[in-house]
Amino acid sequence: MKKLLFMLLAALLLTGLTSCSQESEEEQNLFEVYYISNSETKVEVHEHEMAAQTRRQQLDELIECLSAMPEKLEYKAPLAMGFQVLSVQLKDGRVSLDVDAAYKDLPATTQVLVRAAIVHTLTQIKDVNYVVITVEGNQLFDNAGELVGLMNADQFIHNDGNEINTYEQVRVKLYFANESGDKLIAAYREKHYSTNTPLERFVIEELIAGPSGQVEGIYPSVNPETKIMSVMTKDGICYVNLDSSFLTVVNNVSTEVAIYSIVNSLVELSNINKVQILINGEVPASFNSTTYERNLDCVIALEQ
């Protein structure tokens, strides 16, 4: 009797473990595919049970989903909106999509929704962290003329598209150079910014734009010709990728002071502890560190 009872318990335990394992596998195979409303004002999520196993196969399957009309006819497939996907590449945790020029004919808000749907969908694949979109082999620029660059899901607001063009007022603390260019001076800036722009990118844009002229005694700390390649934050580290113009100093500002102008300004944000600055995707050998923390030794008070 004891032996029979033991066998029954073992069978029940095995059944339970098998059931849990099947549920776990089903959960791992469920992906979310993002579509766009016919009004082109919002995205909607549809569950998809993944059949593919490898990352490349999963990418191809999701691309097919993004290209096919959803079951609900009130939504559109992001990759079936009048432009063609010319190529799809997967390398080093990055998906690269090259599309034809018809993509740029879409309204600006629709372009953002398409990018949001693609990025949210594809970054669910394990070890895929970023998506980059090019247009016939050329870099993609948004409606404001800014380089779009690498994208991750955190860059997009997950709500209806009506909020894509909304603005909110923000007050940030920026560090600009003193007259001699060897120290930094803090100044506050209050301004409206697009809620679809990461706040850390807004901070860098304002540093590049330079002092507003409303505060005397502060000077540009970053070369105004500097272009932002990408900005992203992960685990408290903000990764700032700039073009080589950043290395050309202005107003006798040393590269180190320019670096801490960015670092100190970004670390003022609650979600950032450290900053890594890259030039065209690489940390220059001339930099003293790969990641920087706040440095108040180079900061002085504004003389009244």
Secondary structure, 3 states (H helix, E strand, C coil): CHHHHHHHHHHHHHHHHHHHHHHHHHHHHEEEEEEEECCCCCEEEEEEECCCCCHHHHHHHHHHHHHCCCCCCCEECCCCCCCCEEEEEEECCEEEEEECHHHHHCCHHHHHHHHHHHHHHHCCCCCCCEEEEEECCEECECCCCCECCCECHHHCCCCCHHHCCCEEEEEEEEEEECCCCCCEEEEEEEEEEECCCCHHHHHHHHHHHCCCCCCCCCECCCCCCCCEEEEEEECCEEEEEECHHHHCCCCCCCHHHHHHHHHHHHHCCCCCCEEEEEECCECCCCCCCCCECCCCCCECCCCC
